[in-house]
Amino acid sequence: MEFETEYLQILKKLENIEVKNYQKTRNYLDGEVSFLSPYITHGVLPLKFVADFVIRKFGLKGPGNAEHFIFQLGWHEYFQKIWLDIGDKVLSPVKNPQKSVESLLIGKNLLEAKTGINVIDDSILNLYKNGYMHNHARMWTASIICNLHKTGFKAPADWLFYHLLDGDIASNYLSWQWVAGTFSSKKYLCNQENLNKYSKCKQFNTPIDKSYEEIAEMVDDPNYCLDLGQRVELELPVYIPDLPKLNLDLTGLKVSLFSIWTLDPNFAVDDESQKILLIEPGFLTKFKMSEKRINFILNLAKNIPGIEILVMDYDQFDLEFALKCTQVSAKFHPACSHWTNVDFTEADYIFPDINPPFRSYFDFWNKAKKYLEKEYAKTK
């Protein structure tokens, strides 16, 4: 069947993962990265499922072990737990105000991939075409927009989230804040030498072809702002899939409810519940996604046998359906915190017992590493 074929292909991507050169090469645009992030973000491959597989395959000790891969995977969990802790505060400065903001509008040249910085322009074009941008390119782009173009982080973070197939709310907005210095002790800076090294391109004489000292001075200079053309209002059309209205009678039935973040084909796979994916228009109005991304999500849902799709907000679902069901179960995700009358199973976290507050990611990781080593020792 089609859903079996696609899910097996996704599992094959996981099975073919290699981490031997991951730490040394992951920052290069052609480096050894997994390309699993869209499936992790949308729950097809839960975090713990991926971590368990990689640890079983490569171990945590010896050459080519899995520790650095788990270290990077842990950022996803770290950001999500902060989001769960602080809610919508992830959309505004968490620790520090953003300094030297010239405007909340974005330069048209950046949106049109005409910055003149080849690596950035190519990365933006790839984002529009394929819904992907390498993590290092995301950091470069965010640094140029927020710290040199001096734009408030929220609008460009909305723009990237809109197009990324792997756009995770917590990871996206908190990463932009980390670059802009509102969720970190200092701003993240880049220069052309850094771009050339990790992209293996040889471009010179760009506005960022400077030393780091010069870049820092440009960032701190209240009279400097990188020219990226006319500043324009960001236009991201709201896309809500127009699907046929279902005539469902769920009275007396057990329902397994899926969100766009919890598309795990193994959730409730052996019971006889009615599987429903709930796509909430209110959410998609607040956190806009491109048509390409929504269609990608709908395609991922096909991996769940017998699933039906309802386009409605949860309060309407609760009123029309939930109270008539014998049980509504779902896998927990921070985006589903407003779902009431639902029996949640815990999210598939790698480190379920490690929770905020965290002083930093390294504070989280130091606790996580001890937990990981202890849990791994049990499986030896």
Buried (B, 14 or more C-beta within 10 A) or exposed (E): EEBEEBBEEBBEEBEEBEBEEBBEEBBBBEBBBBEBBBBBBBBBBBBBBBBBBBBEEBBBEEEEBBBBBBBBBBBBBBBBBBBBBBEEEBBBBBEBEBBBEBEBBBBEBBBBBBBEBBBBBBBBEBBBEEBBBBBBBBBBBBBBBBBBBBBBBBBBBBBBBBBBBBBBBBBBBBBBBBBBBBBBEEBBBBBBBBBBEBBEBEBEEBBBBBEEEEBBEBBEEEEEBBEBBEBBEBEBEEBBBEEEEEEBEBEEBBBBBBBBBBBBBEBBEEEEBBBBBBBBBBBBEEBBBBEBBBEBBBEBBBBBEEBBBBBBBBBBBBEEBBEBBEBBBBBBBBBBEEBEEBEBEEBBBBBEEBBEEBEEBEBBBBBBBEBBEEBBEEEE
